[in-house]
Amino acid sequence: MKNNNFKACFSEENFKEELFFSALIDDDNGFILEVNPINTFKILRIEFDYHVIYYEKIPDFASLKYIEENGLSNIKEQFVVFDNSDYIDKIVADSLGFYDENQIIHLLFKHTDGLIHILTGKMPKLIWQND
């Protein structure tokens, strides 16, 4: 198994409260992940446009082994980016060379109900909205 090294993805000063998963939108307007802090009406839209190559939403119990093997249970950050990733290796291999591992960024959102893996060619835009 490859060593999945990770670090905080976004500046943590933007995320003082725990964020909850609200919506995952994959349509003609691109890929958007919406999350919201507890006890607020604010929504954080994480907009990837059309740069997402692959994504996977995994429920909490189905992700326990992954969380344990990668040391994710002991971190406070909810968004991490991987330096090395089995997910990137799989996409590079499955694409038969169409993608290069240096073109892909592996982001992970860890929330109370599970994990959301997103492989993208470009970092997303963060847009705070009041509902």
DAPEDA-V69910 format. One record per backbone hydrogen bond with DSSP energy under -0.5 kcal/mol. CO is the residue of the C=O (numbers start at 0). NH is the residue of the N-H. Records with the same first field share a line. If there is no record, write none. Layout:
CO=NH  NH
This chain:
1=3
2=4
4=82  83
6=80
10=13
11=14
17=37
19=35
22=33
23=25
24=31
26=29
29=26
30=47  48
31=24
32=45
33=21  22
34=43
35=19
36=39
40=130
42=44  128
43=34  45
44=46  126
45=32  47
46=124
47=50
48=30
50=120
53=118
55=57  116
57=114
58=62
59=62
60=63
62=66
63=67
64=68
65=69
66=71  72
67=70
70=73
71=74
77=79  109
78=8
79=107
80=6
81=105
84=88
85=89
86=90
87=91
88=92
89=93
90=94
91=96
92=95
94=97
99=102
100=103
104=106  119
105=81
106=117
107=79  109
108=110  115
110=113
112=59
113=110
114=57
115=108
116=55
117=106  119
118=52  53
119=104
124=46  126
126=44
128=42  130
